[in-house]
Amino acid sequence: MKTAEIKRRYLAHFEANGHAVVPSAPLPAISDPNLLFVNAGMVQFVPYFLGQQTPPYRRAVSVQKCIRTPDIDEVGKTSRHGTFFQMNGNFSFGDYFKAGAIPLAWELSTKPVAEGGYGLDPERIWPTIYLDDDEAFEIWRSVGVPAERIVRRGKADNFWSMGIPGPCGPSSELFYDRGPEYGAEGGPAVDEDRYMEYWNLVFMQFERGPGTTKEDYPILGDLPAQNIDTGMGLERMASILQGVDNLYEIDEVRPILARAAELTGKRYGAHSGHVASESHPDDVRLRVVADHVRTALMLIGDGVTPSNEGRGYVLRRIMRRAIRSIRLLGWQDRALPELLPVARDCMAPSYPELATDFDRIAQYAYAEEEAFLSTLRAGTTILDTAIAETRTAGGTALSGAKAFQLHDTYGFPIDLTLEIAAEQGLKVDDEGFRRLMADQRTRAKADAQARKTGHTDVSAYRSVLDAGGPVTFTGYSEVARESRVRALLGADGPRQAATEGETVELVLDTTPFYAEGGGQQPDHGIITVGDGQVEVLDVQQPVPGLIVHRARVIRGEVHSGDTGYAEIDTTRRRAISRSHTATHLVHQTMRNFLGESATQAGSLNAPGRLRFDFNTPTGVSPTVLRDVEQQVNEVLLADLEVHAFITSLDEARRIGAMALFGEKYGEEVRVVEVGDYARELCGGTHVARSAQLGLVKILSESSIGSGVRRVEALVGMDAFGFLAREHLLVSRLAELYRVPNDQVADRVEQTVTQLRDAEKELEKLRAQLVLGGAGALAAQARDVRGVAYVGTEAPEGAAGNDVRTLAQEIRGKIDPARPAVVAVAARANGKASLVVAVNAAARSRGLAASDLVKAAFSGRGGGSPDLAQGGGLPAAEAPNLLLTVEKAITEA
């Protein structure tokens, strides 16, 4: 049975049993700061389980895309670890509980294929339950499972949570006996390769606190309702129904693996057994390639791009592991152009958007591989140098610090360092490397922990939300209104009053103030409450549905429960709205010129200015920027109507409304249209007509990361003001050059060219001055214990290259049969430096340039035996450096 069919049957089974079918959330679409990616099917439903939001349905079913990376090093080595996987889940929000969940799972598992089920042999299914869960035990017995096949296990195995504070509860897992060829008899507690877990039924009824392990955390109390959260691993069920050994051999993965094997000349499975622990290293690497290429496809498809932090770093690491693995298998050419299209063809039956968006996905993937291959080339050169230095020093092992530098600074994998060093007969201080890596991880974890908020940190806001419900935002249609102060919050929690000079947080029943979000800055303004008045400095939404005004009391007192009048700063609001509408126009126009791959990656809509980040693998040419700017301003002149309306997510997609990657949308969405030119999902405020923007002036375009560019622009009077200043500047330059305005650029370019030519001439004259005396200096060489020694100072300010060239020129003019040492000191920017050159005859006497430099700088400095340099001492030390070199020759 194909994986896509397994998915279809799952959704159909639960839809027929009253469940609403909910689409998968995008992989990075999470509001929880504790998670980089969706890592379980229930993540998008957490607010329902916690009672923060009312679910629009009592029962739901989904097939959720998931990413888990903590066990990335186990990928390929076991039959159950994959970075990307799909979790089939059915959920109950206070509707049915154990007595409903268990029979539904049993029915789908064992129902014949001809009747829409999976047709698993009921005699080979082993349920596990939590230690004291007698209720689940009895329900399993009632559906026909004998007592000896129901296994009780502890908290680490059968008590589920997300690994962070939030909902949790006991669970019941379903295992399928794959037969004696996969391992020992005795049930899941004996062998989890033979007995493969394929479904986990979580009876979610508690809320947990923070903890460090699967068992070490407190239970804070009951959830508002008893819920069901189940997860059936789609890949695991596919491996069972397709009769293959592991998830890497199912129909959505095996073709990628097969292509990698074809490229590398390997025969997958030729030297491995059925059990994962019996796998040949080549097979493990082929699985890594297949898994990671598919994961990269799904991540880029959902809007993640390679970078050095956060989600982008995870993607980069996964891609580099795949590239490195296939190189270790023997393929040295570019691999992703061969493998990524195969992954697309495997996954498109379930996710058609991967095919339609493949050009964008491929651009990022192929550019990242090219960049990593450059990293490998550079890292190999540095590693070769480190190996040569280690051998010269008589060492037998490359230092852990050098291996860590290669890994941390250049992205050079430690496995490759170990392999290349071994080929050269050297070991690597692996323990030192691991220690440095552990220190780095400790620092990173500490930093991440410091930034986490967790669910318990917003309890004061949740209490206000629970007591009064969501705050109504009226700012789309009004800029002022009367409202009641529902709550006042200070640094120490709720309070009854605030006096003049204090800064507090206010929650109103209804508000025209826009809370910061979607790149749009918040409204400012005034709230008058009786004789008191507060100045609103910021507006945020710390939990969904609750709008909080951060304000300073500027007059009188404000009391909780009082009625007030809220007025926004309309000048600021209009300026921000102009910027937001302009951002939509820039976004659409960029896509018009660069293609649909130019998707928004972030934005800032501030009064009079905007910042727009977008995905594209290369820079945007000045001519394209000029054309984008012109087209945007033509839309302004067309005075198009800006219209906003609420519709269903499906309808918004049907009419072509753009949605942002990484954003989670509900069933109902707000669409903003600018005529027929731009249509986008957006919760922000906008102008009524495009002409109200006045003018959009693009200031700059630059890179802010791999594959992400940034455009900054001015809008309205800010744009007019900028152009007025530019005009004055050009007019002044035209006056100085005595040319028309349109010739200023040519004259400035001519001036710059003349200055550069003059600088080159000066450099030539300086070099001639420095090198002109090389012959005379060589002729004046003094005999120091049989060595011709020249110690001299270069002209002050001489460039470093000129100093090195002078030392080599003097050495070249001394009879090569005579041992010679040349030391040239230089002064520049208040510092002294030294270059030492030694000829072959002197080296045969045991003199080395690197040793002489280190003698002058107390062990610092370096280079080769024939040419070395050092620096960093005060300029007055230059003569002493020459004397130190002479003394070192005498003592050698």
N, C-alpha and C positions, 0 to 999 in steps of 0.2 A: 504494500500500500504506500503510495507516494506521500511525502510529508504534507504537501498542500491538501491532499484528501483527508489526512488525519486531522488537520486543522479544521477543515470544513465540517467533518462529522462532529467534532467537539462542539463547535458553535451551534450546529443544528440541534444536537441533543439537548443542550441547555435552553436554547431559544424555545424549543417545544415544551419545555418545563417552566415557562414563565419568566425567563431571564432576558433582560434587555442586552442586546449585543453592543458593546462599547469598543470603539477602535483603539488600537494600541497608541499609547502616548509616545512621542518622539523620545529617543534614548536620552538626550540631555534635558528633557523638559521636566525639571524638578524645582519646586520652590523650597525644598528642604536643604539648608546649607551644609548638612552632614553628608550629603551624597553628591558625587559627581555625575553619576548616571542612574537611570532606573535599573535597580538590581533585583526586582521582584515584581510579580504581577500586581500586587496590591498597592504599590507605591502611589499611584494616582488616586487611590481611594482612601488614603490615610485620613484626610479631613472628615470623611464620613464615619470611619471607625472611631475616631476620637470625639465625635459629636460636635465638631467645629462647624460643619455645614450639614444641611439637610439633603440627603441624597435624592436625586430626581426619580429613583426607582428603588424598590425593595430588594430586587434580585438583579445581578448583572453577570455577564460572561465576556471574557476577552481573551485574545492571544497577544501577549505583551512582549515586545522586544526588550531584551535585558542584556546588561554587560556586567560581568564580575571579573575583577583583576587580582584580588588577593592571592589566588592560587595560580597565577600565570606561569610560574615555573613548573607546575604539574601538568600543563597542557601537553598532550601527546603521550604522557607516561601512564595515564589511567584511562579507563573507558568512560569516565563521567565528567571530566573537567574540560570546559570550553569557555573562552572569553565571551563570545556572543552566543546567546541561546534564546529560545522562545518559550514562554511560560503560558500554557493554557490554564486559565483560572475561572472558577465560578465563585460568586460572592453573594452573601446574604447580609443585609444591613438591618439587623433586628428582626428578621423574618424567620426562616427556619434555622435549626441548629444541628446538633449531631445526628438526630434521628432522620433529618432530611438529607444531609450531606453524604452520609455513608451509603445509603441505598442508591443515590444518584451515581456515585462513582462506581459502585459495584455493577450497576446495570450497564453503563457504557462500556466498562472493561470487558464484560463477559457476553454481552449480547452478540449474536452471530453477525458476521460481516454482511450477509444478505439483508439483515434487518436494520442496518445502519450503525452497528456497534463495531468493536475492535476484535471480537472473537477470541479473547484470551482464554486459555484453559483455566477454569476456576480452581482446579486442583493444584495449580502452580503459583497461586497468589498468596503471599504471606503479609498480613497486616501487622504493623507494630503500633503500640499505644503507649501513653505515658504511664508511669509506674502505678499510680493509684486511680487510673481512669476506668473504673468498673462499668460506667455507663457505656463508654465506647466498646468495651469488651462484649457486653450483652448485645449491643446492636450488631456487631460483626457476627456473633453467634446466630442472631436471628436471620441474617441473609444467607447463612449456610456455611460459614467458615468454621472448621473444627477448632476446638480450644487449643490443640497442640500447635496450630499454625498462627496463633495470635501471640505476639511476643511483646512483653513489657520491657521498656527501656527508660533510662534516666533522662535528666534535664538536658544534657548535652545533645541527645539524639531526638527526643520527642517533646521538646518544649520550645516553641518558635518565637523569634522576634526578628526585627530588621537588623539587629546588632547595635542599635542606638535607642535612646529613650523613645517610647511610643507604644503602640498596641502589641500585645503578645498573648500567648495562650498555649495549652497542651495541643499536641498534634497526633495524627494517626497517619503513618506512611505505608504505602503499598509497594511491595517488592515482588518481582517476578523471577521465578526459578528458571534460569536459562539452561540448566542441565549439567551433568557431572563433568563434561569437557571444560567447563569454565571454573571449576574449583570444588572445594570440599562441601559435603552435605551438612545440614544442620541449621539452616535458616540465616537470616540477615546478620545475626550477631556473630556468626562464624565466618562468613565470606560475602562481602558486598560486591565482588566481581561476578560471582555466580548468581547471587540474588541481587538483581539490579532494582534500585528504587526508581519508580516512575511517577508516583503521585504522592503529594503531601497534603493532607486535609488538616487545616489549622482551625481549632475551635477558639476563636479570638474573643476573650472575655476580660482580660486584665490590661492595665497600663504599667509598663516597666520604667525604672529609673536608669541612671547611668551605671555602667559597669565595664570591666576590662575583658571578660571572657564570656563564653556561652552560658555559664552557670552563675557567674558572680555579678548579680544585679538585684536590686530590691523590686518587689511588686508594690506599686504605689496605691493600687486599688482597682475596683471594677470599672470597666468601660460603661458608658451610658446604656449600652445594649449588648446582648450576646450576638456575635457576628460569625460568619463563616468566610474563610479565605483559603482557597485551595490552589495548588500549583501542580500541574501535570507537565513534566518536561517533554516538550514536543520532540526534541532530538532523541531523547531516551526511548520514547514510545516508538519512534521511527526505527531505531536500531532493533527493537524487539520484533516489530511487525515485518521488517524487511530482512530479518534473519542474519544480521551482520554483527560483528564483534563489538563495535563501539560507534560513538556518534560521528567519528571521522569517516565512516564508511557508508553513511546514508546518502540518499540521492541528492541532497542539497550541498554535500561536502565532497563526496568521493570524486566527482569529475575534476575538481581543483587539484586534489591529491594526485589523481592519475596524470594530469597534465604536468605537474611538477616532477613526477617520476619519469615521464617521457623526456622532459628537458634534461634531466640529470643522468639518464641512463640507468636508473635504479629500478629494481623489480619489487614493488611493495608486497610485503608479507612473505617473501621468499625465505626469510630467516627468523620468522617470529611465530609464536604459538597463539592460541585463542585468547589467553589471558594477557592483560596489558603489561604485567610485570615481566612477561617473556618477550617483550618487543625488542627488536634490533635497533640500535641507535639511528640507523638510516630511516627506519619506519617512524620513529619518534619525531625526527626532523621533518619528514614529509607531512606528518599530522600538524605540526606547528605551522608550517607554511599554509596548509589548507585552512586551518582554523583562523589564523591571523589575517589572511587575505580576505576571507569572508567578513571578519569583524571590521576590518578597515573599510570595506565597501559599505557596510551598514552604518558605520559612524559618519563617514563623509556624506553618505546619502541623507543623514539626519542633520547635516549642517555643521558638524565638527570639522575643524581644519587643523593640520599639524602645527604645533607651537611648542614653546618651552615651559608652559605652565598649564595647570588644570587639566581639563578634558583633552586639550590639544596635545599635551605632553603624553597622556596615556595613549592616544592614537599614534603619536610619533614612535613611542616605545614598541607598540605592537607591530607597526610597519617595519621597523628596523630589525626586530627579531625575525620576522618572515624573510626579509632580504638576506640577513646574515645566515639564516638556516639553509636557504637554497644555495648560497655560495659555498657553505661548508659541504654541501652535497655535490659540489663540482660545477654548478652553473655560474659563470662569471659575467654573463651579459645582463642586460636589464630584464628583470623577471616579471614585473607587474603588467607590462603590456601583453604578456603571454597569459597571465593568470587571472587578472581582474575581469576581463570579458567572460571568462568561464564562470566566475563567481556570479556575475550579473545574470547569466543565463540560468543558473541554478536557483537564484532567489526571486527572479522577476515573476514567476507564476504566483507567488504569494504577495509580492510587493512590486506591482507594475511600474511604480514611479522610479525604480532603480534603472529601468530601461530608458524611460523618457529623459531622465536627468543624468544619463551616464557621461555625457561629454564633460559636464562640470566635475563630476566625481573623478573621472580619469585625469583631468588637468591637475588637480591637487595631488593625486596619488603618484602620478608619473614625475611631477616636479619634486616631490619629497624623496622618491627613490634616487633621482639624479643628485640631489643635495647630499644624500647619505653616501652615495658612491664617492663623491668628492671628499667627504669626511673620512671614509675608509682610506682613500689614497693619501690624504694628508696625515692621518694617524699612523699609517704604515711607515711613512718617511720618518716621523718623530720616533716611532718605536724602534726602527732600525738604528737611529742615532743613539738612543738610550741603550740598546743592546751593545753597540760598539763601545760606548763609554764604559759600560759594566765590564766588558771583556778586557779593555785596556787597563782598568783598575784592578784586574785580577779577580773580580767577583764572579760568583756562580749563580747569583739570583738577582733578578730585577726587583727593585724596591717596591714595596706596596704603595708608597707615595707616588712613584712614577706611574704605576698601573692605574691608580686612582685619578691622577691628573689626566691621563689619556681618556679614561671613562667619563670623568666629570666635565672636563673642559672641551674635549674634542668629540665626545659621544662615541668613543671607540670601545666596543664591547670587550669585557674582561675575558670571555671565552676565546675571542680571537687573539688577545694578548697572550694568553696561556699557550695557545696552539703555535703561534709564530715563535715565541720564546723557546718552546720545546724543540722546534725544528732547528734552532740555533744552539741547542745544547744547554740552555739556561732554564732555571726554575724561576718562578715568580713568588714573591712574598705574599702568598694568597691570604695568610692570616692578617697581615698588616693592611691589605686592601679591604678585607671584610670589616676590619675594625673601623677604618675611615668611612666606609659605607654605612656602618651601623651608627656612627656618630652623626652622619648627615641625616639619616632617617629619623634619629631621635630629635634632632633640631627641627626637622620638617613636621614631625608629629606634634611636637610642643607648640609650634606656630599654628598648625591647623586646629589644635584643640583650643588655643586661645581665641580663635576666630569663630568657633562654633557657638551657636546660640542654644540649640536643643529645644525641645517642646516645653520644658518647665520654665524657661526664662521669660516667657511671655504670658505667664499665668494671670498677671494683673489685667492685661488687655483682654484675655479670654473671659475673665469674670465680668468685665463691662459688656462684652459682646453677648455673653450668655444671659445677662440680666435684661438687656434692652434690644437685642437683635441687631442686624446689620444697619449701618448708617446709610440713609438715602442721600445720594449725590444729585443735586439739582443744577449744577453749574453749566450743563449744556444749554439750558434755556433761560437762566437768570444769573445775575451777578450779585444779588443781595436778597436776603430773606430773614424773616423772624424764625427763631428756633430756640429750643430749650437746652440748657447746659445739662447733659445727662451725667457727666462725671468730670471731676478734676483729678489729675494724677501728678504727684510730685516725685522726687527721687526716691522717697520712702514708701510710695504706693498711693492709694486713694486718699483724698483729703476733702474737707468740706468747703474751704475758702482759700483764696490767695489775695495778698495785698500788694500795694504799689511797689514796684521794683523786683518782684519775684517772677521767675520763669517757671511755667507749669505747662501741662498738656491738658487740652480741653477736648471732650467728646460731645458733639451736638447730636440731636435727634436727626436733623437734616442739615445739609451744608452745601453752599455753592462753591466752596473751596476745593480745587483740584489737588488730589494727593499725588506726589511725585511717582511717576511710573511710565513705562514705555518710552523712556528717554526724555519725557517732558518734565521740566522743572515745576515745582509746586507753586501754587498761588500764594501771594502775600496779601495782607489787608488788615482790617480792623473789625473786632467784635465788641459791640457796646452792650453791657449788661447792667441795667439800672444806672447808678452813678459811676460804675466802673467801666474801664475800657482796656482792652488788651490788643497788642500789636502781634499779628500772626507772622511768625518768622519762617515757619516750615510746616508742611503738611505731609504726613506719611500714612501708610496703611500697614501697620506691623503684623496684623493677622488679617486674613481675607474677610472683607465685610466691615472692618472697623476703621474709620477715618479719624485720625488724631491730629489736632492742631497744636503745634508747639509754639507757645506765645509768651510774651512778656507783659505783665500788668503795668500800664503806663499811667493809670489814674484810678483812684478809689480802690474798691474791693470787688471781687467776683466770687459768687457762691454757687455751689453745686445745686441744681434744681431751679435756678433762676432762668427767666426767659430773656433772650438777648437778640440783637440784630447784627447779622454777619454781612460784611461788605468786602468784596475782594478789590484789590488794586486793578482797576480796569485797564490802565495804561500798560501795566506789566502783562496782564492776561492777553491783551490784543497783540503785543509784540511777540509773546511766546507762541500764540496761535498762528501768527504769520510764519514763524520759523518752522512750526510743525507741518503746516501745509506745504511749505517749501521743501521740507525733507521728503515728503511723499513724491513731489514732482522730480526731485533729484534722483530718488530711487528708481522711479519708472524710467526716467530718461537714461540713466546709466544702463539699465537693462536693454533699452532700445538700441544703444550703441555697442554694448559689450556682450549682449546675449543674456539669457535667463540665469546664467551662472553668477551674475553680479548681484547676489542676494544680500540683504541687509544683515550686518553682523553687530550692530550697535548704533546708538545715536544719542545726541544731546540737543534738545530744543530749548534754547535760552532766549531771553529778550534780545531781539535784533541779530542773533547769530545762530548757526547750527553746525553740528559736527555729525558727519555721516560716515560710518564704517561699513565696508562691504567686502564680500569675498571675490577675489579675482587673483589668479596666479601670477600676474605680471603688472607692471606699472601702467598707468593711463597716459597716453601721449598728450602733450600740450594742445595739439590740434583737436583731439577728441574732447578734452576739457572745454575748449572754446566752443565747440559745436554743442556740447551738453548745456553749457550756460546759455547759449543763444536760443536753443529749443525751449528751455525752461521759461525764459523771458517772453518767448512768443506765446506760450500758454497763458502767461499773465495778461498779455495784451488781448487775448481772446476772451477774457473776462468770463471764464467758465463758472458755472454754479458748483459750489461744494455742498454735497448732500450726504447726510449720515442716516443710517437706518439699521434696525435690528432684524436679523434673519437667522435661520438655522445654519449650522456649520456646513452641512451638506449642500445647501443652496448657495452659500457663499463660495464654496469650492466650484460649484457648477458654473457660476457666472464669472469665474476667473479672478476672484479677489485674492491678492497676495497675502500669505501668512508668513510670519517670521519663524525661522528655525529656533528651537529652544523655548518657544512659548507654548504654554498649555492653554487650550481653549475649551470652553464648555459647549454644551449643545446649542446654545444661543450665542451669537457673536454680533458685534457692531461693525458695520462696513462703512468706510468713508470713501466717497467717490468725488473726483474732480472732473466734472463733465464725463466724457467717455475716455478721458486720457489716462487716469490713474484710479485704481480700485484696490483698497487694502483694508485688512482687518485692523482696527485701531480703537482704543478707548480714550484717545486724547481729544483736546479741543482744537477747533480749526476756524478759519475765516469763513465768511458766507460766500465770497466769490474770489476767484484767483487774482483779479486785478487789485484787490486790497493788499496784496503783497508788495506792490510798488516796483521792486527791483530785487533781483537775486544776483549777487556777485561772488563767484567762486574765488577764494583766496589762494588755496594750496591743495596739493594732492601728495600724499606720502605713504610710506609703508609703516605699519605699526606691528608687524609680525609676519610670519611666513604665510603668504596667500591672503593677507588682509590689508586693505588699503584704507586711507582716511581722506575724506574731502572736508574742508572747512569753508564756510561761506557766510556772508553777511546778507541781511534781509531788510527791506524797507529803508528808513532814514539812515540806519547804520551803513547800508550799502551806498546810499547817496553821499554821505559824509566821507566815506573812504575814497570814492571816486573824485570828490572835490579836492581832497588832500593830494591825491595822485596827480591831478591836473596842475595844481600849484607847483608840485615838485618838478614835473616835466617842463613846465613853463620856465622855471628858474634855470634848469639845465640848458634849455634852448637859448636863454638869454646869455648864459656864460659861454656857450659854444658859438653863439651868433649864427644859429641855423634854425629852420622851421621845426616845430614840435615833432613832425613825423620823421625827422632825420636824427633825432637825439640818440636813438638806440644805436645807429650806425657809428656815430661819433664816439660814443662811450666804448663800443666794441673796439674801435681803432685805438683809443687811448689805452685800453687794457692790453691789447696786443703789443703796443709799443713798450709799455712797462715790462711786460714779460720778456721781450727781446732784450731790453736793457739789463734785466736781472741775469739773463743767461750770459751776456757779455761780461758782466761783473764777476760771475762765477768763474768764467774762463780766465780772467785776469788774476783772480785770487789764486786759482790753481797754479797758474804759471809762476806767480810770486812765491808760492809755497815750494814748488818743485824745482824752481830755477837754481837753487843752491845745493841740490842733492850731490852733484859731482864734487864740489868743494868740500862739503861735509865728509864725504867718503874719503877724500884725500887726507883729511885731518884726523883720521881714526887713530886713537891711542891704543898702545899695547897694554892689555891688562891680563897678566899671567898667560901670555901667548894667544890671547884673543883680541882681535881688532874690535874695539868698542867705540861706538859713536853715541853720545848722549846729547840731545839737543832739544830745544823748545821750538814748536811751530809758531808762526805768526799768530798773535792773539786774535781769536774769533774764527780761526780756520775750521772748516767743516770736518766732521768725523771721517768722511770718505777721503778727504784730502790728506788728513793726518796719516791714515793707514797707507795711502799711496806713497807718501813721502818716505815712510819707514821702509817700504818695499823697494823704492827707487834707490835709496842709499845702499841697502843691502845688495842690490843688483850691480852696483858700481864698485864693490869690493871684490878682490880676487877670490873666486869661489874655492880655490885650494886653501885659502887662509880662513881659519875659524873666525866668524864675525857675529856680533850682536849689535843691533841698532835699537835704541830706545828714544822715542819721540814723545815728549810731554806736550800737553796743550791746555790752554785756559779758555773757558767759554762760560758765560752766564754765572761767573763767580765760582765755578767748579774746575778742578784739575782732573785730567784724564791721561792715560798712558797707553801707548802702543809699542809692543816689542816684537821685532822680527829677528829670527835666527836662521843662519844658512845651514846647509847639510853638514859641512865640516864641523861646525860648532855642535850640532846635534850628536855627531859621532863622539864628541868629547863629553857627552852627558848633559849638555845644556838644552833646556826646553823653554820656549817662550812662555808657555802657560805657567811654568814654575816660577819664572822670574817676575811675572806680573803678580802672582799670588804672594811672592815675597815682598813686593812693594806695597801691596794692599792688605797685608795681614791675613792672607788666606782667601781673599775675595778676588773676583775677576776670573776670566777663563778664556779658553780658545784652544787652538791646536798647538802642537810642539813647535811649529815654525812661525806662527803668527797668533798673537793673543793681545787682549786689551782689558783695561779696567778703568774705573772712574768713580766720581762721587765725593772726592776729598776737596777741602777748600782750595781755591786757586793758588794761594801762597805756598802750597805744598809741592808745586810742580818741580822745583829744583831738587827737593829732597827725594822725590821719586827716582830721578836719574841717579843720584848718589846711592840709593838703596839697590838699584839694579847693578851698579858697578861693584858694590860690596858683595852682592850675591854671587857674581862671577868670580870674584876673588876667593870666596869660601867654597866654591863648587869643587 
